[in-house]
Amino acid sequence: MMNAGLPTFDPITRDAKRGPAPVLESGAEYGDPAAVLTRALVGRTVAEVERHLILDTLDHCCGNRTQTAEVLGISIRTLRNKLGAYAAAGFAVPEPRTSPSLSDRKLKS
């Protein structure tokens, strides 16, 4: 059976290309999402996957470095070093987003 529908990887553009939904030999739809996600990572470097994971987690944590490090299970120093390297390489690193403090808000009387 061919890999009909499984994500393939173009080494030139380093982009995943997806076809129609994969089908098992029995004809049932491919039901293991983890396998599909793993296939999408094939052909990427570990550094590239790590960078995307770190930056996406940082965005999910609203730029909070401490929370991001805790979610990823790495030290804040390791996270800061990696973010510094990404910024130096020209990748956009999200700044921390803060909510307005009470002193910044104008109270209506």
N, C-alpha and C positions, 0 to 999 in steps of 0.2 A: 504494500500500500504506500502511496506517495504521501508527502507531508501537506496535503491539500488543506489550506486554511491556517496552518500553523504560522506564527509570525516568523518571517525571515529577516535576515540582516544584510544590508548593503554595506560592504566594507569601505566603499569609496566615500559615500556620504555619511556613513555611520548612523543611518536611520533604520528603524525597524519598519518593515513593510508588512501589512496585514492583509490577508486574503479573506475569503469567505469563512464562515464558522467551521472549525475543525470537526471531523466526523470520525468516530471509531469504526473499526472494521465491521462491528455488529450493526452499524448504521445509526447508533445512538449519538446524540450530540456530546461533544467533549465536555465533561462535567467537572473537571478539576481545575479551578481558577488558579491555584498555586502553580500548576504545571505551565499554564499559559503565561503567567507572569515571569516564571523562570525562563521560559523560552524567549521572552522579549529581552532578557538581559544577555543572552548569548551573543558574543561578538563584541561586547563592550568591555572596556578595561575596568578593573576593580576600582581604580582611582576615579574614573568617571561616574560609576554607580555610587561610590561613596560621596562624591561631591554633590550629586543630585539629592541623595538622601539627607545629607547635612543641610543643604540650602532649603529643601522643601520642609524639613522639620523646623528649621529656624523660622521660616515664614509661618508655619502652623502655630508656632509659639509666639507669634507677634514680635519677633526680633529679640525675645528674651533669651540671652545667652545661657544663663544659669539653668532655666527650665529645659532648653534644648539639650544641653549637656546631660542633664539627668535622664531625659527621655531616651537619648542615644546610648547612655551607659558609658560615657567618656568623661574625662576631667574637663573642667572649664578651661584650663590652660591648653589642653590638646585642641579643644574647639577653637579657642582664640588663635592658636598657631595656624590651624587649617584655614580659618577665615581670612587671616592675614595673607596667607599664600594664595588663596583664591582671588583676593582683591588685587594683589600684586600681579597676578596672571591676567587681570582684566575682567574677571567675572564680577557681576553685580552681587554685592553682599548687602542684604536688607539691614537697615538701621533699626534699632529698637523703637517700637511705637509705644507711646505713653498716652494714657488717658489724662485729661485735664485734671490738675489737682484742685482741691477745694479753694485754695487761695487764688487760683486763676479764674474761678467762676464768679460771676457777678450775681449777687443775691438780690432778688426782687423784693421790694418792700410792699 
